[in-house]
Amino acid sequence: MTAFFECLITFLAVCVLSVFTAKKWKVPAGAAPFAVLCGTVLWYSVMACIDQLMPAGILWFGMAVAALCWLWLRRGQLDFRALIMPSTVFFFVAGVAIIALLAVRQPVFTQWDEFSFWGLAPKVVKSTGQLYTYNPGEMRVTTYVPGLIMLDEAFQFLGAQFVQWKVFAAYDILMFAVFAAGISVLERKHWHIAVPVATVMCLMPFLMTMYFREINMVTVYISAYADLPMGLLFGAPLALYFSQEEKTPPVLWTCVMGVAFVSITKDTGFALALVAAAIICFDLIFVQAKNSVYLAGKVRGVVAKWTFAACLMLSPLVTYFGWAKHMAMTLGVSRSNLGGDRNMSPVQLLLTGLGELVGINRTERFSRVMGEMWQAFYSTKLTMFNVGSQDGGVGRIINGSGAIVVALIMAILMGAFLLEKGRRRRGIAWFALWSTLGFAAYYIFIGFTYVYVFSEAAEMTDYNRYIYPYYTGWLLAALAVFAAALRNVKPGALMHWAMLGLTALCAWRVATFVPAELTVLNDLTGALSERTKNTESVERAKALLTEEDRVFYIAMPDNGISWFMDSFDFYPEVHVDYSFGGGNWMDTTLTRTIDVPADFTDEQVEYFLSHPLTPETVCEYIDQTGCTAIFIRKLDGAFKEQYGYLFEDGLEGDWQLYRVEKDEDGMTFVPVPEGGKIV
Amino acid sequence: MTKLKQLGRSILASDKKLIALCYALFFAASVLLCVVNFAEDAFQRAAGKVVPAQLDPNDFVLIDTQQTEPGTFTSTSPDPRMVLEPSPAYVRTVTVQCTFSKDPGEFCIFYKTSPEQTEYDATRRAWGYRQADGSYLFRLPKSQIYGLRLDPGIFTNLDFTVQSITINEPASFLSWFTPSPVWILGQALVPLVMAATVKNVFGFCERFFAQRKKAGQ
């Protein structure tokens, strides 16, 4: 209940700041929440990089209070009624509803990357009060850009403890702010346009990420993965810019902040930010009338245009190099190395890739990957825009692939093109062209990463997840442009019916693919029971351990996710050792790469890499890492047979927690019955 | 009649009234639907098609499940199944009075909607809703069914003790009107889409008549 109020107060603070920005700086009311969230993220990110997270939060709430006072003092002069627009009503109602729903349902993290980064990072930030780069020992990945984590922190700031569902709330509120920005141009009298457009936008997270009828829990709107918000954030500045009639400074500054935000959502966000910035710059410089763009007062025309263009292009570069500098200072890591097989820098990757693309030293692998990428464009199912079976008939053509999405986007843009006139019409044509070229560039860039960063075995891994952000942002922008164009025709016109038809189509696809029982609307206790059970067993063990304890972790057999889940639950009270993560326990002969603690000396690393994993090696490892307890998630016969004798009960008791005890004879592991049995 | 026409005009002329009307109509329609469902159920019961009955747990074929004691079934894999084929044709609800040795995770009923259907699939399944008395209630579709599969939980070594399995248990009148989360979401959103559609229909008619008038002159 307290978490609900904490989250609600933060949301209301966002609303107050939005009203303030709308009134004071004339940001379009519907786009104000988006502008505020971008500003919030940039503010927290900068402050976190200089290790001033606590003042950042206090000042942020201080700003909200100050804004409230400002509004209160001018309540007589300000026309608050003008703020009631489809976009603002949508944002407010959807925001309050999602907070209430999440507070009741209390969903938790369930996906791998949430335990390894997207859910763990905000927990580390909340627990330590610092950005994760200052505590590199806490996480396995610390080099990711901080944008979304700082959004989480803004919503976690109030409250003593880290709450998982607040992360989802922060993401959802951001998405609603993006949708509101997309329909911000629609006035009250355009409600009949806003309703279908907002409906399609809200369905987009389902439409663009799912492509079969789900039989497990649907994590849309309850996910901490960055891909979807990144895609929407990529589309948001485009949607806002191209839908707004006047390219006023508040609109353009919001776009600058939006571009900066998308560049710090994920590493690929940088590429998307550049694409969005370039598309807007082109329109700003070549399509807009000479005097329509102004900076402030009398500064108009070319100077204003180039100033904004420079800011748009520079903002992702500033965040990129800023983060690189921060990483070098705190972690001593260079950002110019993309890792992977060939340790290339981004520039090297681009140059080599382009070279191979035009035929210079083209390798067989390059041709193969690019061939697969091309084929995937029209054959890989990744959205709900698929009907029937893919084996024949209509289903073979309307197969939910990228090609179908591009066709849909082009059709929407064509509709908008037909409805608009003059400069706006030209703007749409150029937008269609540049966004397509931008897509081609992004698509080829992803292809390059498969060739140069991924190992050969991992080619085309997570293809959908890398590609759909672009489609999502692109579709969002196209919808916003179309919605703006619909204002030109009266209700009942063909294009209005096209929009309603699209809404019906999207609703039909979502209703077909998403069983309501499996979404957060429903009580998820059943679907989450395994997670809950695991968390409870960790809590039981935690109650018996102290901060001085270090836990050696066993889950056999496992693909590694159990370690991430359980160490997430153990954090921050108890430290879980990586415990030969990535290694294979049954294999006693092979020399392999395994992760060892960062504080090991080179000799220790060498020793554990070259020695087989016999019970003796394990004991030496436990001794040298200072592990004081053993937590067992699951066991198999092979493990029992080989290592059972180290345990006092021969692993017959199925106990979950053991204490490490040392004496002259060596090491024994004594069961702790209070820790319960393996569940 | 003229008054009614006037009222209609005033509603279509004001967006606020139109939206309010759509909300009222949709709410009334959804309540009416509940009444119709109730009546249909009552009719089928009176006609003797939908009959309350007890199912004997021993009639089910056990897969990955063992009967350890009379009425107690223990799963031997994470996917225990109990199949009843052929099943009674008209199964609207299944009420399972039971206890689990621990939280079962997902507790579902799969069903076959055609005699040709060979496999049970995830698109034809009902989730159990825990009721106040601890029993689980499953709602199945109105069509005839040809097989039932009870999946008691998702864990190995889970004890599932059945007191009774009742089909078509008579439900109270009020229970037909219990709102679900989807129902609430629908109440909030559908009327808006309805109103937007009506606005376009009206706009279309207006244009159409205006054009005809023009053509007539």
Interface residues (C-beta under 8 A of the other chain):
Chain A: K189 W191 H192 I193 V195 P196 T199 R213 I215 K490 P491 G492 A493 H496 W497 L500 T503 A516 E517 L521 N522 T525 G526 A527 S529 E530 T532 K533
Chain B: D15 I19 K102 D103 P104 G105 E106 F107 A122 T123 W127 I154 P181 V182 L185 L189 L192 V193 A195 A196 T197 K199 N200 V201 F202 G203 F204 C205 E206 R207
